[in-house]
Amino acid sequence: ENGFRQIYYAWGGGKNFITDTNYTNGEPATEGEYITWMGQSAGGGWQIFLYHIPTGITTQLSTSTNNANPKISKGKVVWEGWVDGGWQVFLFDGVKVLQLTSGDLAINPDIEGDFVAYSRKDISGTYRAVVYSLKKGEAKDVTVGISAKHPKINGNKILLAGEVFPLTIDDLFLLDLVPLTQ
């Protein structure tokens, strides 16, 4: 539409457009009655949006220079936002936006229920998978290495490079594990 990519959902045999902008939209993620996506503003930066199908309300979640890779679970959205020269993980918890990480590069967020998984890349180039509990407000290291670059959550399981990690999310938060060090 209008020479730009737009976001829509299919319902009742038709396309229901939720964007009609003079900029490109992309990377939609959906769950239930929610759709999240990236929209490229006139200034060139990408912003994160959330649409609630029953109410027809669109909310812009980000305002910083550049944002990417949105994922959604139960109305909560995680994404990467560019801060001080590096990517960090942000969360919209249904009420407010929180920056979950700082320091080392934080990328590839995933969310399911009350848990967020993401990858950290330190100055030596080593990736570290992390799982963050929204209820506890704390993060636990999972493992290091290239398999930690794209962690995913599936139920109570942690997936690393498509393989199931031996500990469940519950195990991570029940055990008093020593943080991973280099």
C-alpha positions in Angstrom: 0.0 0.0 0.0 1.2 3.5 -0.8 4.5 2.0 -2.1 5.4 0.9 1.4 5.1 -2.4 3.3 2.1 -2.4 5.6 0.9 -4.7 8.4 -2.5 -6.4 8.2 -4.2 -9.5 9.7 -6.6 -11.8 7.9 -10.0 -12.3 9.3 -13.3 -13.3 7.8 -11.8 -13.8 4.4 -10.4 -10.3 4.1 -7.3 -8.3 4.9 -7.6 -5.9 7.8 -4.8 -3.3 7.5 -3.6 -1.9 10.8 -1.0 0.4 9.2 -1.4 2.9 6.4 1.8 4.9 6.7 4.2 6.7 4.4 7.1 4.5 5.7 7.9 0.8 5.6 6.6 -1.6 8.3 7.9 -5.2 8.8 8.8 -8.1 11.0 5.4 -8.7 12.5 5.0 -11.1 15.4 1.6 -12.2 16.6 0.0 -14.0 19.5 -3.7 -14.2 20.2 -5.2 -10.8 20.0 -1.9 -8.9 19.7 0.4 -8.0 16.8 3.8 -6.3 17.2 6.0 -5.0 14.4 8.8 -2.6 13.4 8.0 0.6 11.6 10.6 2.8 9.9 10.0 6.5 10.8 10.6 9.4 8.4 14.0 9.9 10.1 15.1 6.4 9.1 15.0 4.8 12.6 12.9 1.8 13.4 10.3 1.9 16.1 8.3 -0.9 17.8 4.5 -0.9 17.8 1.8 -3.0 19.4 -1.7 -3.5 18.1 -4.6 -4.9 20.1 -7.1 -6.4 17.7 -10.3 -6.2 19.9 -9.9 -2.5 20.7 -8.2 -1.4 17.5 -5.6 0.5 19.5 -2.0 0.9 18.3 0.6 1.9 20.8 4.2 3.0 19.9 6.4 1.2 22.4 9.8 2.7 21.5 11.1 6.2 20.8 14.9 5.8 20.7 17.1 5.9 17.6 16.7 2.3 16.3 14.8 -0.8 17.5 14.4 -4.2 16.0 13.4 -7.9 16.4 10.1 -7.7 18.4 8.7 -10.8 20.0 5.4 -11.1 21.9 3.8 -13.3 24.6 0.5 -12.6 26.4 0.6 -8.9 25.5 4.2 -8.4 26.7 6.8 -7.4 24.0 10.6 -7.7 24.0 12.9 -6.2 21.4 16.4 -4.9 20.8 17.0 -1.1 21.1 20.1 0.8 20.2 21.6 2.5 23.3 25.0 4.2 23.6 26.5 2.4 20.6 25.1 -1.1 21.2 22.0 -3.2 21.2 20.2 -3.7 24.5 17.0 -5.7 25.4 13.8 -3.8 26.2 10.4 -5.1 27.6 6.9 -3.7 27.5 5.3 -5.5 30.4 1.7 -4.4 29.5 2.0 -1.1 31.4 5.5 0.4 30.9 8.7 0.0 29.0 11.8 -1.3 30.9 15.4 -1.6 29.7 16.3 -5.1 30.9 20.0 -5.0 30.0 23.0 -2.6 29.9 26.7 -3.0 29.2 27.6 -5.9 26.9 25.8 -6.3 23.6 22.4 -7.9 24.2 20.6 -9.4 21.2 18.0 -12.0 19.9 15.4 -11.7 22.7 12.6 -14.2 23.0 9.7 -14.2 25.4 7.2 -16.7 26.7 5.0 -16.0 29.7 7.1 -14.5 32.5 10.5 -15.4 31.0 12.7 -13.6 28.6 15.7 -15.3 26.9 18.5 -13.3 25.1 22.1 -13.5 24.2 25.0 -11.4 25.6 28.2 -10.9 23.6 31.2 -9.7 25.7 34.2 -7.8 24.6 36.1 -11.0 23.7 33.2 -12.0 21.3 31.9 -14.8 23.5 28.1 -15.3 23.4 26.3 -16.1 26.7 22.6 -17.2 26.8 20.6 -15.6 29.6 17.1 -16.2 31.0 15.4 -13.4 32.9 12.4 -13.9 35.2 9.9 -11.1 35.1 8.4 -12.2 38.4 11.7 -12.4 40.3 13.4 -9.5 38.4 16.6 -11.4 38.0 18.6 -13.0 35.2 20.4 -16.4 35.2 23.2 -17.4 32.9 22.5 -20.6 30.9 25.7 -21.3 28.9 28.4 -19.8 26.7 29.4 -20.5 23.1 28.0 -20.1 19.6 24.9 -22.2 20.6 24.0 -19.3 23.0 23.6 -16.8 20.2 19.9 -17.4 19.6 18.3 -18.8 22.8 14.6 -19.6 22.6 12.0 -20.6 25.2 9.4 -23.3 24.6 7.3 -24.0 27.6 9.6 -24.6 30.5 12.5 -25.6 28.1 15.4 -23.6 26.9 16.4 -24.2 23.3 20.0 -23.5 22.1 20.7 -23.9 18.4 17.6 -26.0 18.2 18.7 -28.4 21.0 17.0 -28.7 24.4 19.2 -27.5 27.2 19.4 -30.1 30.0 18.1 -27.8 32.7 14.5 -26.4 32.6 13.8 -22.8 33.4 12.5 -23.9 36.8 15.8 -25.6 37.4 17.7 -22.5 36.6 15.8 -20.4 39.2 15.7 -23.1 41.9 19.4 -24.0 41.8 21.9 -21.5 43.2 24.2 -21.7 40.3 27.5 -19.8 40.1 27.4 -17.1 37.3 29.3 -18.0 34.2 32.8 -16.4 34.0 35.5 -16.4 31.3 
